[in-house]
Amino acid sequence: MPLFHNLYEVEEQARAVLSAQAYDYFAGGANDEITVAANRRAFDALSLRYRVLVDVSRRRLSCRLFGREIPAPLVVAPIAFQRLAHPNGEVASARAAAAQGLPFTASTFATTSLEEIRAASAGPLWFQLYVHEDRGITQDLVARAAAAGFEALVLTVDVPEIGRRERDERNGFRLGADLRAANFLPQAGGAPHAPSGGSGLASFVRRMRDASLSWKDLEWLRGLSSMPLVLKGVVRADDAKRAVDHGAAGIVVSNHGGRQLDTAIPSLQALPEVVAAVDGGAVVMMDGGIRRGTDVAKALALGARAVMVGRPVLWGLAAAGEAGVERVLSLLRDELDLAMALLGAPDLAALTPDLLA
Ligand SMILES: Cc1cc2nc3c(=O)[nH]c(=O)nc-3n(C[C@H](O)[C@H](O)[C@H](O)COP(=O)(O)O)c2cc1C
């Protein structure tokens, strides 16, 4: 018996085992959650113009990302506080990604330190960075990631302030006393449980990010390590071009899964202008709303090299730990494989815009 048949079913299973507070933190978005829904609707609004009588008997899903060949164009998105979903948290999801040969992106706000994640997984690891007001703390984090063999530095650029997650405010969301942001010493603010009357998370993040960060800081960041720099959260052609001009090796077209600026443009809709502006000068990826193999095919047809998967990983983790995350990733891979066969696309290069209507 498979654990679940698709990425919607596993969300229902996760919801049944999570506290309402944890489920709301994971599922929710900013304000009216219009962008959360719009990210999905953008995929559903595209139809597929499939080709027939193409030899698809041998299909290749592998793609190259920052010098490494990976078996499918899928990357685990950075997600904070994964031990809230399952006691094994990031260790379980990183291991599941490694078992599939896929990159796992560790959040700055992981509940497992980056060294512990490295020790648990032999697979490719990326590190997602929030720049702390104390630049020394940031410098130290980047050095630790590089020393632990992380292969890309993913700078999240859509959180100058944290979006208003009204579900978390209503629930007074905070981590239990046994969980903390493990990359930080407690005295550096690693404990987002202080009651604050609203969301404990919001007040925590406010202390941990620097709203003054700007383009001129990228050179400093690039100089901290030799990891390729990836900017996550870009949705405009002009910003994408600036990112390339400032030496970014990659861009993730993303609106943070609808958790930051509500009514922000759906990622899929922003993707073509970013791809055109970058013009091959950096690797373009996207995230937000990927739930089916056909979604991955649509993103790649619009020019993404790969996609990041966010909430479904959490649902797999909550429902069945490491095996659940493995199933989420392998389901998505298998769905993409089938979609490619039915589209008449034997490899990723054959996923072209003419497939879309
Ligand atoms: C619970 C949760 C926590 C997240 N934490 C982070 C984070 O720490 N850093 C980050 O850059 N993005 C974070 N994100 C955003 C994801 O990396 C990703 O952009 C988003 O989830 C993609 O949309 P999807 O969930 O529809 O796949 C988080 C998303 C969720 C749902």
The ligand as an ORCA input file, in Angstrom:
! r2SCAN-3c Opt
* xyz 0 1
  C       6.472     26.774      6.848
  C       7.360     27.458      5.867
  C       8.592     27.948      6.275
  C       9.438     28.568      5.370
  N      10.679     28.973      5.780
  C      11.505     29.568      4.882
  C      12.812     29.958      5.267
  O      13.232     29.759      6.396
  N      13.584     30.561      4.331
  C      13.171     30.778      3.042
  O      13.895     31.340      2.233
  N      11.923     30.395      2.655
  C      11.104     29.797      3.534
  N       9.867     29.386      3.121
  C       9.471     29.551      1.696
  C       9.843     28.311      0.888
  O      11.241     28.195      0.757
  C       9.260     28.339     -0.523
  O       9.592     29.568     -1.143
  C       7.738     28.152     -0.579
  O       7.303     27.290      0.437
  C       7.362     27.589     -1.943
  O       6.000     27.462     -2.089
  P       5.218     26.051     -1.867
  O       5.153     25.838     -0.393
  O       3.887     26.327     -2.478
  O       5.987     24.951     -2.582
  C       9.023     28.746      4.020
  C       7.781     28.239      3.619
  C       6.956     27.597      4.518
  C       5.649     27.035      4.027
*
